[in-house]
Structures are given as structure tokens and as C-alpha cells.
Amino acid sequence: MSLVDYLFGEWPFANLLFGTVFLVASLGVAGIGYFVVRSDRLNRVGEEIEPADADGADHNSTPAEHH
């Protein structure tokens, strides 16, 4: 058995292993990209809403009762 025969027997397993690694890495990059785009969209929506509440009033408190 020569060295070439030994290496030929190893490459299918290595090919499957590296294919799996690249698939997992690609899914990770796509997931991070989705998270960044989603977060950016939420931040932009928040920026559009925030100036409307910039009058300084506290809209989260309960209104005081006037007698």
C-alpha cells in the first residue's frame, strides 16, 4: 500500500467534515446578518417614534385626579 492509496482513503471523510464545517459557518454568518438587519430595523423604528415624545412630558405615569 503506497502513501497515495492511504491519502485517497482519507479524503472522502475530510471532504464531508469540511463541508459540514463550511455549512455551519455559512448558517452562522446568515444568522448574524439577519440579527443585525432585524436590530437595525427595530432601532430605526424607535428613532422615528422617539422625536414625537420629545416634549418632555412623562407619558408613562398615571394622570393625577383633579377635584
C-alpha positions as CSV (number, residue, x, y, z in Angstrom):
1,M,0.0,0.0,0.0
2,S,1.5,3.3,-1.1
3,L,1.1,6.7,0.5
4,V,-1.2,7.8,-2.3
5,D,-3.6,4.9,-1.6
6,Y,-3.7,5.9,2.1
7,L,-4.4,9.6,1.3
8,F,-7.1,8.6,-1.2
9,G,-8.8,6.7,1.5
10,E,-8.8,9.7,3.9
11,W,-10.1,12.5,1.7
12,P,-13.8,11.5,1.5
13,F,-14.2,11.8,5.3
14,A,-12.2,15.0,5.3
15,N,-14.3,16.4,2.5
16,L,-17.5,15.6,4.4
17,L,-16.1,17.1,7.5
18,F,-15.0,20.3,5.9
19,G,-18.3,20.5,4.0
20,T,-20.2,20.3,7.3
21,V,-17.9,22.9,8.9
22,F,-18.5,25.4,6.0
23,L,-22.2,24.7,6.1
24,V,-22.4,25.5,9.8
25,A,-20.2,28.6,9.3
26,S,-22.5,29.8,6.5
27,L,-25.6,29.4,8.6
28,G,-23.9,31.3,11.4
29,V,-23.0,34.2,9.1
30,A,-26.5,34.3,7.7
31,G,-27.9,34.2,11.3
32,I,-25.7,37.1,12.4
33,G,-26.6,39.0,9.3
34,Y,-30.3,38.5,10.0
35,F,-29.9,39.6,13.6
36,V,-28.0,42.8,12.5
37,V,-30.6,43.7,9.9
38,R,-33.5,43.0,12.3
39,S,-31.9,45.0,15.1
40,D,-31.2,47.9,12.7
41,R,-34.8,47.9,11.6
42,L,-36.1,48.0,15.2
43,N,-33.7,50.8,16.0
44,R,-34.9,52.9,13.0
45,V,-38.5,52.4,14.1
46,G,-37.5,53.5,17.6
47,E,-35.8,56.6,16.2
48,E,-39.0,57.6,14.3
49,I,-41.2,57.2,17.4
50,E,-38.8,59.0,19.9
51,P,-39.0,62.6,18.5
52,A,-42.8,62.6,18.9
53,D,-42.3,62.1,22.6
54,A,-39.6,64.7,22.9
55,D,-41.9,67.3,24.5
56,G,-40.6,66.3,28.0
57,A,-43.9,65.0,29.3
58,D,-43.9,61.7,31.2
59,H,-46.5,59.6,29.3
60,N,-45.9,56.5,31.4
61,S,-47.3,58.0,34.7
62,T,-50.9,57.8,35.7
63,P,-52.8,61.1,35.3
64,A,-53.4,63.0,38.5
65,E,-57.0,63.3,39.7
66,H,-58.3,66.9,39.8
67,H,-61.1,67.7,42.3
